Amino acid sequence: MRDILPDIDRWLEAGEAVALATVVETWGSAPRSPGGKMAATASGRIAGSVSGGCVEGAVVEACRETLRTGRPRLLRFGVADETAWSVGLACGGTVEVFVERLDPDFYARARREILSGRTFGSAVAISGPEEDLGRRFASGEPPRDRLGESAAAALREIVAEGRSRRVAAGGAELFVDVERPAPTLVVVGGVHIAIPLVALARSLGFRTVVVDPRESFANPDRFPTADRLVLLWPDRALAEIGVDDSTAIAVLTHDPKLDDPALTAGLASRAFYVGALGSRRTQQKRRERLLAAGVPEERLARLRAPIGLPLGGRSPEEIALAILAEIVAVRNGVTPGGAAIPAGSAPREASGAAASGGGTPPPSARS
């Protein structure tokens, strides 16, 4: 929901009623995952998406109907359904979407929790007894009845999993929606590549932090879109920022005085991604220094270096794309070819050249 908050805020402020459509289940090649959202008004304004464009028109009409009647609806689109062809979902996927009138009180709480940077869980009854359909529950609410007790138990379990999904509970079917904090990209080194990298990361919903003790490299003129600039040595900066499992760290300074403390701290953290710029030769020297400094082998196995996917990029913008592409792939748990990364597998030591089977490293990996 984070990406559509500004539009909903504007519509509510103007006094418009808002309908919320949420993807609650997908099969096959449906493009949006459970939890994907679209908001719509009676006047036809829309924000977000539930299908990447395939069924949006039909869902908008359902939103208008719900705003007229106040009745929530569970919609299903797929190739087995004749309606699917009329709305364009003919690529082998099926999607179920729950449409409801947005409750301003629930929205105010959800908005507050999402903007605070905390994980927020909520549940809505999508099928079952008529009187329960559309009932909303949020994490931490005291249960008022049997369905509330079931919803509270489901919220505790599914929020801990961190993945939105539907569940049978209390004689109804609930969709439990988990809104996690926006991922953070920490860029160590305010070098030229960092400028398009920060801008691109912001466009993908990352919170961006630039770390560099040199004010001439890390300042608002160079990074007008960065969420935060930290003028500290990298190890101190990472301790102050508070790295967690939603954080990616890209080390770009190419200077051991800055790289080594950043990597020592980053590899010891819970960051889901740690990558470093440099050629194979640079990586080998870096590895030797870090081992001599006491960094364990198992931590070094986490390092993605040379950083980025082997896209053959030469410009700073293309290299930034290669870096962010790898970060997104790791965050989504897939290899560049699209296969799932086996659970518990260690990241490869060299990402750029090794992924291409050896030979000359791509420009993003060279000294």
PyMOL commands that set and color helices and strands:
alter all, ss='L'
color gray80, all
select helices_A, chain A and resi 2-13+56-69+82-87+104-115+146-161+194-203+234-241+256-267+280-292+297-300+316-331+352-355+363-365
alter helices_A, ss='H'
color red, helices_A
select strands_A, chain A and resi 18-27+37-41+46-48+73-78+94-101+120-127+136-138+165-169+172-179+184-188+207-211+228-230+247-251+273-276+303-304
alter strands_A, ss='S'
color yellow, strands_A
deselect
rebuild
show_as cartoon
